[in-house]
Every structure is written in structure tokens, then in C-alpha cells.
């Protein structure tokens, strides 16, 4: 299931190395072999083509609300507080039990025996086969006897008998037994095909399509259509149902031919990159997809040099980003701290150990707040500020003996006392980070659009990676190129009209996760039960948004989370 976290749909890239890192060390050789198989390659192609197969339906039906929010607001992967707590509990249980779970020895597993075969056309009675009741009713069909020698006349007679047996079975079968009827149509179509009666075969497959689409042999029917003699094709075109069948099958084939089926493994670049190539490489890496953000990142990494990025700079940036992501997965907050945070919060950044006016500890950043993780005998939680509560942020210095120590000051609306932290070399970066998160939170509140805070998070993590990768005197200036919301707040204040602010309750973005905003061609609202706690199967109200090129995004209107992301309905405008 985690495979989709390492896919890039625009450029059809799978980052196999990053996926393998998420597996247990002992399991990696096994997964490495799996990734090389034809079956896994077919699975990858189906995911990249957004195919609605059995796996996609299972994934969709078992998605949590958190998974759906991740579709709406793609952010760097971090453990939520809820997952962190469950991980801790799981680790404690393992330690107490001292259990080792291993894969079973497949040779020791005995397969249950199936029910005995019956030689006549009737259902197997319950209780056949060691007293076990089959989970599904089984029907056997007695095929005609084969007459020897196998000369043309005998073979022809055999197929005629086979066809007549099936026709009799079809005529005597009640219409409610559609599953069995479909299988008889399938068999009779194959027999007609062996007799060379192509139109009869097409008629049976047309009946099969109406009865059970799951076993419809699309490729076989297409080949029959392609080999029809001209006279028989004209006869088929005169029959409306056969004409529609032929049209549908051949249209599907044209769609398949249009689909790009290649899959690439992600590789770090080996040559210098201009802007367009850099955009493609960053999207392939899975770091960020939004083109405007990548343009700002390009400006940041090319400060003071030619507008191209060398492979070494890209590699340093990529490695720093991935190392930071891996370190964040290892953050393990004590229960006394976890109880102060919301279950969907994630710790995105920790400072070094610093001295503050609230004690010594590390400053922690989540999508909602800043807090101090105090150090000592018992690590504790000291609130610094919720982003919505910040009134002012300043970067200054304080005198200590003959030195001036860089200090960050944060003033909040709810406290008289100003928070101060002697962040030293980290001060300038944290100043940029806090201001960007503050501006993003204000934008999110004013526009009733939670995606702004997620975009601000991406911006501050990109700033962190730029500073870590460049390691130069210009790194803070370079990182400031990514302060998008802070600059927008200061340069172009976006005032929301009062009537809009009073009317607007929640803003959604159907283009979330796309590389650029897309026009909406059609909106369709389907009513249902509004209470999101009611687990009624597919009964919540939905908003269907038709985007460019036949893409459709479906929102659950009880929670305004994405229920289904960008399934394809062909390539035409809806």
C-alpha cells in the first residue's frame, strides 16, 4: 500500500530505493526481488494509470480520514501524534512479550480439500467433501462424449453436440441465475468460434457483456472483430446491439494505445540542469509537485550564480531532505508531552538544545504551534505559541559578556511575557520559519482554506533543506526566496471582502496534488447523510468535480475530504 507514496504520476517514476528503506532491514532482500518481477511491474503500471481494479477499490474502501486529508494537502511525510503513541505502545508490547514474528513455513501449511466433482448438471449438496459446506454453490456441466477417430466429421459433430447441450442448458436456466448464465454464454461463444461462426460467437459475447462484465474477454472479442470478413462485418453493423459492442471494444483499444505504459526508476541527475529539467527532476523525486514552488526553489538554489544547478548541489539538497525526513520518523515524544497535542499533529522540525526564558530545551514545530521540549530528568512540555495567537516576531541580539548572542523573540496575544530563545546560528532560519508559518496560518483563517498552512509547511521545510545543502554565507538569503506567504502578507495584503468572509465557510481545492491549478468544467452535488460519524456504505453527500481531460475528483461533502482522487473518464471534456 505504501508504494503509492513513492510514485510520481506526471513522469511515471517509482522511487524504489526510498520504498526499500521503509521495509525492515531483514525483509529488504525479499522486497528487492519482488520489485524485479513482471507481476509487480504490472501492478506499478496499473497504479500509474490510475486503474480502478480490485486493489484500488480495496484501498479506497479502507482509507482513513487522515489518508483522505493527505490527498487534499500533500505534505512531507511525518508521524502523527496518534501514530507516534501507537508505535510506542507496540514497541512496549513487543519488549514485554519478547516475541519474534516470522514468516510461516509454507511447506507446513496443508491446503483444505475441495468438494468432490459431480458428473451431472446439478448443484453439489451441502455436506459434500469431509462434512464441509462450500462457501459458494458449485455447478458442473457434463460435456458431450468425444468420438474417435478425430476426423473432420467427428470433430464437427462434437462441436455441434456441445453447442446444442449449452443451448438447452441456457433455455432451461431461470433468469435470476445470471452468474451461471454468463458462463454458459462464454462457453457457447468459444464453441461457435471453434466452428468458425464468428457472428454467433459475437452474439454470445454480447449477451455475456450484459450479464457479467467481469469475465468479458475484451481482447478475444477485439481479435474476432478484426478478423471478420467484410460481408459478416456488414451483417454485424446492421444489428444495433452488435454494432454497439464492436464500437465499445474498438474504442477501448484506441484508449489503451494512447496510454503511456513505461515506468522509470528514480535516479539522481548526472548533468547540469536548466529550469525545465530541474522542475521535472524535483517532481520525479517526490519532494514537491507544485510548479510555482519549484520555480522559487530554483531561484533559492541558484543565488549568486548562473541560472543552472549542478548535480552535486541537487544531490546535497535531495540527501538533506531525505535525511531530515528519516530523522523526523525517529522522533519519540514522551507521553507527558503527547497528551498536550492533537492526534493529527506532526513534529516537523526540532531545534538544537537552546537556552530560553522558559528553561533549556529544544523548540518543536508542528502545523499548529511551537512548544519547548524541556530537558532534564523528566522531559516536559512548555507552550510557546499557537500560530493563530502570534502578535509579533523579532530577530535580535542580547549581550553576554563581550558577545552578542542572536535571539528570537515571539510575542503572543494571550501572554504578557515575551518568549526569548538564544538560538545562536539557527536564529535567522527560525525567524524565517516562524514568520512564514504565522503568515500561512493567517491566510488559511482569512480564506477559510486549510491548504495554505500545508503550503507554508512545505515552504519552511524547503528553507531548512536549502540552508542545510548550501552551507554558505548566502544560505539564509537563498532560503528567504521561499518565504512566499510572509512576502505576500507584506507586499500584497489580500483583503477578503466582508460579505465573502461572512458567507464563506470552507474552501476546497479540486486541483490539490496537481502540478498546476486546473479549470473546473462541471460540478455535481449528490445528496446523502450529512453526519460523518454514520458509517453508511457510500451514503454521504458528494461533490463531483470534472477537471480538464476527463479527470474527476470526488469530495465527501460531510467532511469535505477527497473521497476519490482523479479517476479518468476518457480524455474528452465532460
C-alpha positions in Angstrom: 0.0 0.0 0.0 2.9 2.4 0.7 4.1 2.0 -2.9 1.8 5.0 -3.9 3.8 7.3 -1.5 6.9 6.8 -3.8 5.2 7.3 -7.2 5.3 10.3 -9.5 2.3 10.2 -11.9 3.3 13.1 -14.2 6.6 11.5 -15.2 5.7 7.9 -14.4 8.6 7.4 -11.9 8.9 4.9 -9.0 11.5 5.7 -6.3 12.4 2.1 -5.5 15.3 3.0 -3.2 13.2 5.1 -0.9 10.5 2.4 -0.9 13.0 -0.2 0.2 14.2 2.0 3.0 10.7 1.8 4.5 11.0 -2.0 4.8 12.6 -3.8 7.7 16.3 -4.5 7.1 15.9 -8.3 7.1 13.0 -8.1 4.6 14.8 -5.8 2.1 16.4 -8.7 0.0 12.9 -10.2 -0.3 11.3 -7.0 -1.5 14.2 -6.3 -3.8 13.4 -9.5 -5.7 9.6 -8.7 -5.7 10.4 -5.3 -7.3 12.1 -7.1 -10.2 9.1 -9.3 -11.0 6.8 -8.9 -14.0 3.8 -9.0 -11.7 5.0 -6.1 -9.6 5.8 -4.1 -12.8 2.2 -4.7 -14.0 1.0 -3.6 -10.6 3.0 -0.4 -10.9 1.6 0.4 -14.4 -1.9 -0.1 -13.1 -1.3 2.4 -10.2 0.3 5.0 -12.6 -2.6 4.6 -15.0 -5.0 5.1 -12.0 -6.7 1.9 -12.9 -9.8 1.2 -10.9 -9.0 -2.5 -10.2 -9.6 -4.7 -7.2 -6.6 -3.3 -5.3 -7.7 0.3 -6.0 -11.3 -0.4 -4.7 -9.9 -2.1 -1.6 -7.5 0.8 -1.0 -10.4 3.3 -1.4 -12.8 1.4 0.9 -10.2 1.1 3.7 -8.9 4.7 3.6 -8.9 6.6 6.9 -9.9 10.2 7.2 -6.2 11.0 7.6 -5.4 9.3 4.3 -8.1 11.4 2.5 -6.7 14.6 4.0 -3.3 13.6 2.8 -4.7 13.5 -0.8 -6.0 17.1 -0.3 -2.9 18.5 1.4 0.2 16.7 0.2 2.9 17.5 2.8 6.2 15.8 3.7 5.8 12.5 5.4 5.9 12.7 9.2 4.4 10.6 12.0 1.2 12.0 13.5 1.0 12.1 17.3 -1.6 9.3 17.1 0.8 7.0 15.2 3.6 8.0 17.5 1.6 6.9 20.5 0.6 3.6 18.9 4.2 3.0 17.8 5.3 3.4 21.4 2.6 1.1 22.7 3.5 -1.5 20.1 7.2 -1.3 21.0 6.4 -1.7 24.7 4.3 -4.8 24.0 7.0 -6.4 21.9 9.6 -5.7 24.6 7.4 -7.2 27.3 6.5 -10.4 25.3 9.9 -10.8 23.7 8.2 -12.3 20.7 9.7 -12.6 17.2 7.2 -12.8 14.4 8.5 -14.6 11.3 7.0 -15.6 8.0 5.4 -19.1 8.1 6.9 -22.1 6.5 4.7 -22.6 3.5 5.6 -26.3 3.3 3.9 -26.9 6.6 0.6 -25.5 5.6 -1.9 -28.0 4.4 -4.5 -26.9 1.9 -8.1 -27.9 2.5 -9.5 -30.4 0.1 -12.2 -29.1 -2.2 -15.6 -30.7 -2.7 -15.8 -33.8 -4.9 -16.7 -33.3 -8.6 -20.1 -34.2 -9.7 -20.7 -35.7 -13.2 -24.2 -34.2 -13.9 -25.7 -30.8 -14.3 -26.8 -30.1 -10.7 -25.7 -28.3 -7.6 -23.4 -30.0 -5.2 -25.4 -30.8 -2.0 -24.2 -29.2 1.3 -22.1 -31.6 3.3 -20.1 -33.0 0.4 -16.3 -33.2 1.0 -15.5 -34.1 4.6 -18.6 -32.5 6.0 -17.6 -29.0 5.0 -20.1 -26.7 3.3 -18.7 -24.9 0.3 -18.8 -21.1 0.6 -20.3 -20.8 -2.9 -22.6 -23.1 -4.8 -20.8 -25.2 -7.4 -22.4 -26.3 -10.7 -20.8 -28.9 -13.0 -21.7 -29.2 -16.7 -21.3 -32.6 -18.5 -19.7 -32.1 -21.8 -20.5 -34.4 -24.7 -18.6 -37.6 -25.3 -15.6 -37.4 -27.6 -15.9 -39.8 -30.6 -12.9 -41.3 -32.2 -11.2 -41.2 -34.7 -10.6 -37.4 -34.6 -11.6 -36.9 -38.2 -13.2 -33.7 -39.5 -16.7 -35.1 -39.5 -16.3 -36.4 -35.9 -14.9 -33.1 -34.6 -17.6 -31.1 -36.4 -20.3 -33.4 -34.9 -18.7 -33.0 -31.4 -18.9 -29.1 -31.6 -22.5 -29.3 -32.8 -23.4 -31.6 -29.8 -21.5 -29.2 -27.5 -23.4 -26.2 -28.9 -26.8 -27.9 -28.5 -26.1 -29.0 -24.9 -25.2 -25.5 -24.0 -28.3 -24.1 -25.8 -30.5 -26.5 -23.9 -28.9 -25.5 -20.6 -29.3 -21.8 -21.4 -33.0 -22.2 -22.3 -33.9 -24.2 -19.1 -31.9 -21.9 -16.7 -34.0 -19.4 -14.6 -33.1 -15.8 -15.4 -32.2 -14.9 -11.8 -29.2 -17.3 -12.0 -27.2 -14.7 -14.1 -23.7 -15.8 -12.9 -24.2 -19.3 -14.3 -25.9 -18.0 -17.4 -22.9 -15.8 -18.1 -20.6 -18.8 -18.0 -22.8 -20.7 -20.4 -22.7 -17.7 -22.9 -18.9 -17.7 -22.5 -18.6 -21.4 -23.3 -21.1 -21.3 -26.2 -19.2 -18.3 -27.7 -16.0 -20.2 -27.6 -17.7 -23.2 -29.3 -19.1 -21.0 -32.1 -15.6 -19.6 -32.5 -14.2 -23.1 -33.0 -16.9 -23.8 -35.5 -15.9 -20.6 -37.5 -19.3 -19.0 -36.8 -18.0 -15.6 -35.8 -21.3 -13.7 -35.7 -22.8 -16.4 -33.4 -19.8 -16.0 -31.2 -20.1 -12.2 -31.1 -23.8 -12.5 -30.2 -23.0 -14.8 -27.2 -20.2 -12.4 -26.0 -22.6 -9.5 -26.4 -25.1 -11.4 -24.1 -22.2 -12.1 -21.8 -21.3 -8.4 -21.6 -24.9 -7.6 -20.4 -24.8 -10.4 -17.9 -21.4 -10.4 -16.2 -18.8 -7.9 -17.4 -16.1 -9.3 -15.0 -15.5 -12.3 -17.3 -15.9 -10.5 -20.6 -13.0 -11.4 -22.9 -12.2 -7.9 -24.4 -9.0 -8.9 -26.2 -10.6 -12.0 -27.8 -13.7 -10.1 -29.0 -11.5 -7.4 -30.5 -9.5 -10.0 -32.4 -12.8 -11.5 -33.7 -13.9 -8.1 -34.9 -10.5 -7.5 -36.6 -10.7 -10.9 -38.5 -14.4 -10.6 -39.6 -14.8 -10.9 -43.4 -16.3 -7.8 -45.0 -19.6 -9.5 -45.7 -20.0 -10.6 -42.0 -18.9 -7.1 -40.8 -21.7 -5.6 -42.8 -24.2 -8.0 -41.3 -22.9 -7.2 -37.8 -23.3 -3.4 -38.5 -26.9 -4.0 -39.4 -27.6 -5.4 -35.9 -27.8 -2.4 -33.5 -26.6 -4.4 -30.4 -23.6 -6.0 -32.2 -22.7 -2.6 -33.7 -22.6 -1.0 -30.3 -20.5 -3.9 -28.9 -18.0 -3.5 -31.7 -17.8 0.2 -31.2 -17.2 -0.1 -27.5 -14.5 -2.7 -27.8 -12.6 -0.9 -30.6 -12.8 2.4 -28.7 -11.3 0.8 -25.6 -8.4 -0.4 -27.7 -7.8 3.1 -29.0 -7.7 4.3 -25.4 -5.2 1.6 -24.5 -2.9 2.6 -27.3 -2.9 6.2 -26.1 -1.9 5.2 -22.6 1.8 5.6 -21.9 2.9 2.4 -20.2 6.5 3.0 -19.3 7.8 3.1 -15.7 11.1 4.7 -14.7 13.1 4.2 -11.6 14.2 7.5 -10.0 17.9 8.4 -10.5 19.8 11.4 -9.3 20.8 13.7 -12.2 24.3 13.5 -13.7 24.4 16.7 -15.7 23.7 20.4 -15.1 20.0 21.4 -15.1 18.2 24.4 -16.5 14.9 25.3 -15.0 12.6 22.9 -17.0 14.8 19.9 -16.3 15.1 20.9 -12.6 11.2 21.1 -12.4 11.0 17.6 -13.8 13.7 16.1 -11.5 12.1 17.6 -8.4 8.7 16.3 -9.3 10.2 12.8 -10.0 11.9 12.9 -6.6 8.6 13.3 -4.8 9.7 16.3 -2.8 7.2 18.7 -4.2 4.9 18.8 -7.3 3.7 22.4 -7.5 5.5 24.2 -10.4 5.4 27.7 -8.8 7.0 26.4 -5.6 9.7 24.6 -7.6 10.5 27.8 -9.5 11.1 29.6 -6.2 13.3 26.6 -5.1 15.3 27.0 -8.3 15.8 30.7 -7.5 16.9 29.8 -4.0 19.5 27.2 -5.1 21.0 29.5 -7.8 21.5 32.6 -5.7 24.7 34.3 -6.8 25.5 32.0 -9.7 24.3 31.1 -13.2 20.7 30.0 -13.6 21.5 26.3 -13.7 22.0 23.7 -10.9 24.9 21.3 -10.9 24.4 17.6 -10.0 26.3 18.0 -6.7 24.0 20.8 -5.4 20.9 18.7 -6.3 22.4 15.6 -4.6 23.2 17.6 -1.4 19.7 19.1 -1.3 18.0 15.7 -2.0 20.1 13.9 0.6 19.5 16.6 3.3 15.7 16.4 2.6 15.6 12.6 2.9 17.8 12.5 5.9 15.6 15.1 7.7 12.5 13.1 6.7 14.1 9.9 8.2 15.2 11.7 11.4 11.6 13.0 11.9 10.3 9.5 11.7 12.5 8.6 14.7 11.2 11.5 16.9 9.7 9.8 20.0 7.9 12.2 22.4 7.2 11.1 26.0 3.5 10.5 27.0 3.6 13.7 29.2 4.2 15.7 26.0 1.9 13.8 23.7 -1.2 14.5 25.9 -0.9 18.2 25.1 -1.0 17.8 21.3 -3.8 16.9 18.9 -3.8 13.4 17.4 -3.3 14.6 13.9 -0.3 16.9 14.7 3.2 16.1 13.4 6.5 17.3 14.7 8.2 18.8 11.5 11.3 20.4 13.0 13.3 20.4 16.2 16.0 23.0 17.1 19.2 22.2 18.8 19.2 22.4 22.6 18.9 26.1 23.4 18.6 28.3 26.4 15.3 30.2 26.7 13.5 32.3 29.4 11.3 29.2 30.0 14.2 26.8 30.6 16.7 24.7 28.5 15.3 22.5 25.7 14.5 22.1 22.0 12.0 24.2 20.2 9.5 21.9 18.3 7.4 23.0 15.3 4.1 21.4 14.4 1.5 22.5 11.8 -0.4 24.3 14.7 2.1 25.5 17.3 5.5 26.0 18.7 6.4 24.4 22.0 9.5 23.8 24.1 10.6 20.2 24.7 12.4 20.8 28.0 15.4 18.7 29.0 16.5 17.3 32.3 15.5 14.3 34.4 11.9 14.3 33.0 11.4 15.9 29.6 8.3 18.2 29.7 6.1 20.4 27.5 6.1 24.2 27.7 3.8 26.0 25.3 5.4 28.8 23.3 2.7 29.9 20.8 -0.1 28.8 18.6 0.4 30.3 15.1 -3.0 32.0 15.2 -2.1 33.6 18.5 1.2 35.3 17.4 1.3 39.1 17.5 4.9 39.8 16.6 8.2 38.0 15.8 11.7 39.6 16.0 15.3 38.5 15.5 17.6 40.5 17.7 20.8 40.0 19.9 21.4 40.1 23.6 24.7 40.9 25.3 26.6 38.2 27.2 30.0 39.3 28.5 31.7 40.6 25.4 29.5 38.7 22.9 26.2 39.5 21.2 24.1 36.3 21.0 21.4 36.1 18.3 18.0 35.7 19.9 14.4 35.0 18.7 11.5 36.9 20.4 7.9 35.8 20.0 5.1 37.9 21.4 1.6 36.4 21.6 -1.9 37.8 22.2 -2.6 35.6 25.2 0.5 36.3 27.2 2.2 39.4 28.5 5.6 37.8 28.8 7.6 37.6 25.5 9.2 34.3 24.7 13.0 34.5 24.1 15.4 31.8 22.8 19.1 32.2 22.3 19.2 30.3 19.0 22.7 31.4 18.0 23.5 30.2 14.5 19.9 28.8 14.0 18.3 32.2 14.8 17.9 33.6 11.3 16.5 30.4 9.9 13.9 30.0 12.7 13.0 33.7 12.3 12.1 32.9 8.6 10.3 29.7 9.6 8.1 31.2 12.3 7.1 34.2 10.2 6.2 32.0 7.2 4.0 29.7 9.4 2.4 32.7 11.0 1.6 34.3 7.6 0.3 30.9 6.3 -2.0 30.5 9.3 -3.4 34.0 8.8 -4.1 33.3 5.1 -5.7 30.0 6.0 -8.0 31.7 8.5 -8.9 34.6 6.3 -9.7 32.5 3.3 -11.2 29.5 5.2 -8.7 27.4 3.3 -6.6 24.9 5.3 -4.3 24.2 2.3 -2.4 27.5 3.0 -1.0 26.1 6.3 0.2 23.0 4.5 1.8 25.0 1.7 3.5 27.1 4.4 4.9 23.9 6.0 6.3 22.8 2.7 7.9 26.2 2.3 9.7 26.1 5.7 10.9 22.6 5.2 12.4 23.6 1.8 14.1 26.6 3.5 15.6 24.2 6.0 16.9 21.9 3.3 18.3 24.8 1.3 20.3 26.1 4.3 21.5 22.6 5.1 22.5 21.9 1.5 24.2 25.2 0.6 26.2 25.7 3.9 27.3 29.2 2.8 27.1 32.8 3.9 24.3 33.3 1.3 22.2 30.4 2.5 19.7 32.5 4.7 19.2 34.9 1.8 18.6 31.9 -0.5 16.1 30.4 1.9 14.2 33.8 2.1 13.3 33.3 -1.6 10.9 30.6 -0.3 9.1 32.9 2.2 6.1 33.1 -0.1 3.3 33.9 2.4 5.3 36.3 4.5 6.2 38.3 1.4 2.6 38.2 0.2 1.4 39.4 3.6 3.8 42.4 3.5 3.8 43.3 -0.2 0.2 42.5 -1.4 -2.2 42.2 1.5 -5.1 40.1 0.3 -8.2 41.6 1.8 -11.2 39.3 1.8 -14.5 41.3 1.3 -16.7 41.3 4.4 -19.6 39.7 2.6 -17.4 36.9 1.3 -15.8 36.3 4.8 -19.3 36.1 6.4 -20.6 33.8 3.7 -17.6 31.5 3.1 -17.5 28.6 5.5 -14.9 26.3 3.9 -12.8 26.5 0.8 -11.7 23.4 -1.2 -9.2 22.9 -4.0 -10.0 20.2 -6.6 -6.6 20.8 -8.1 -4.8 19.7 -4.8 -2.0 17.4 -5.7 -1.8 18.5 -9.3 1.2 20.3 -10.7 -0.8 23.4 -11.6 -4.4 24.7 -11.0 -6.9 23.3 -13.4 -10.2 24.7 -14.6 -13.5 23.0 -13.4 -15.8 22.1 -16.3 -18.7 20.7 -14.3 -19.9 20.5 -10.7 -22.4 17.9 -9.5 -23.7 17.6 -5.9 -25.4 14.3 -4.9 -27.3 14.4 -1.5 -26.9 11.9 1.4 -26.5 11.6 5.1 -24.5 14.6 6.5 -23.4 13.1 9.8 -19.7 11.9 9.1 -19.9 9.5 12.1 -22.5 7.4 10.3 -20.6 4.6 8.6 -23.2 4.1 5.9 -21.8 2.5 2.8 -21.3 5.2 0.2 -24.3 7.2 1.6 -22.6 10.5 2.4 -23.4 13.5 0.2 -20.7 14.0 -2.5 -19.4 16.8 -4.7 -18.2 15.6 -8.1 -15.7 18.0 -9.9 -14.9 17.4 -13.5 -11.5 18.8 -14.4 -9.6 19.0 -17.7 -9.1 16.0 -20.0 -11.8 13.9 -18.4 -10.5 13.8 -14.8 -13.0 13.6 -12.0 -12.4 14.4 -8.3 -15.0 13.3 -5.7 -15.3 15.1 -2.3 -17.2 13.6 0.7 -19.4 16.6 1.5 -19.9 15.6 5.1 -16.2 16.2 5.9 -15.0 18.0 2.7 -12.2 15.5 2.3 -11.3 13.9 -1.0 -13.1 10.6 -1.4 -11.6 9.7 -4.7 -8.7 11.4 -6.4 -8.6 12.0 -10.1 -10.1 8.9 -11.8 -10.2 9.1 -15.5 -13.3 9.1 -17.7 -11.5 9.1 -21.0 -9.8 12.2 -22.4 -12.7 14.4 -23.6 -14.2 17.4 -21.8 -17.1 16.2 -19.6 
